[in-house]
Amino acid sequence: MAIKMPHAVKPVSSDEKAAAFISGAGAPRSVPAPAAEPEAGKTTVNMRFDAALLQRIDRAAKSQGISRTAWLHVAASKALET
């Protein structure tokens, strides 16, 4: 017993595929959404830390429920409040 599939797609020849590709070559492409802009006024920096110190920072940040970056922001701000 054969199963009828009215929604089945008719096979397309390679010539038809090539023609469809070429005809769409001049069509404008959709523009991807812009990447999220970094927070205004902030700069990314790379730093090197002693592994043991970084572990201590990570433990302190985790105990306070904040990220490493947030912990470093707080620590630097406190150090500069003199």
Secondary structure, 3 states (H helix, E strand, C coil): CCCCCCCCCCCCCHHHHHHHHHHCCCCCCCCCCCCCCCCCCCCCCCCCCCHHHHHHHHHHHHHHCCCHHHHHHHHHHHHCCC
